[in-house]
Amino acid sequence: MLSKRTMLKAVAAVGVATSLPNLLRAQDSYPNRHIRIVVGFPAGSGADVMCRWYARQLEIACKSPVIIENKPGAGANIGTVYAARAKPDGYTISLNSSSSMIGPGFLLKDPGFDPRKDFVPIRTIAQLAFVLVTSPRRKESNLAEMTTALKTKKTATFGYTNPTSIICAELYKRVSGIEASGVAYKTSPDGLRDVIDGDLDFMFMDSTFAAGQVRSGNLRAVAVTSNDRVALLPDVPTMQELNIDVSFAPWWAAWAPSGTPQPIVDQLSKWFEEIAKSDETREFLNKIAANPLLGGPQETSKRLADEIAIWPPLVAAAQLTPQ
């Protein structure tokens, strides 16, 4: 007579045997319904514009509907947590910046996710610089003049929206010796009017959003945070060119919730690679002041680990503590 334990093992084996073909068939037919891309920024933001481009291209590649689901707030943390808790079946993807994946672990007491445990990387897709902007109404026309003026101002203020913008602002303060208090905004457009009116002395904005506002005359760009100048703003120097030792440009990648089947991750990575290497994508990224940055799952994992390692000194230099 079979023991109870033997019978349970036999039942479990039958369950695996019957479910495995179903799982394989599901993967073979992937995708058989719409895929959603979670974006932690609002519709119309620079990040949203870029993510919608990749959504459209993915839709063409996979021959299935791809929708954007905006979950803005808390520097993209709300959307990141939402994506981390999604069912790991390949139908939820997070397009997110390295700063939004890494920053909360250093800036929040309870970020709600761990990028290495709760996500698997699909592919690195792009890199965006941040731009130090101010009001065109200010009489100072460059970073040196602005820094000198801010050193004499006791009530200087800056705006920030996400981990990158506050890190850049705090590093600029520390390196330049200015004193300024930060004001949090949900998005860059929310802080735009206050910068234009001079209620904020400066703000670091992503290059996609900032470039359009600078070219339309709403803002004045005084420096960029990348190692190289931004193609759409060729006359704007890097901060290092101006002897301000601030160099920080987040990269963007596609991520899936941890536990997503590897064949699906591999397929998504292949599609995103095709998209990233196309001439159309390169032209698009140039138009939004971004640069292509390619890397598969393993390269993205290493890039993530390497950047996590550099955040502690950045946070310490900026004298930031978890909130």
Secondary structure, DSSP 8 states (H G I E B T S, - for coil): ---HHHHHHHHHHHHHHHHHHHHHHHHHT--SS-EEEEESS-TTSHHHHHHHHHHHHHHHHHTS-EEEEE---GGGHHHHHHHHTS-SSSSEEEEEEHHHHHTHHHH-S--S--HHHHEEEEEEEEEE-EEEEE-TTSS--SHHHHHHHHHT-TT-EEEE-SHHHHHHHHHHHHHHT---EEEE-SSHHHHHHHHHTTSSSEEEEEHHHHHHHHHTTS-EEEEESSSS--TT-TTS-BTTTTT-------EEEEEEETT--HHHHHHHHHHHHHHHHSHHHHHHHHHTTEEEEEE-HHHHHHHHHHHHHHHHHHHHHTT----
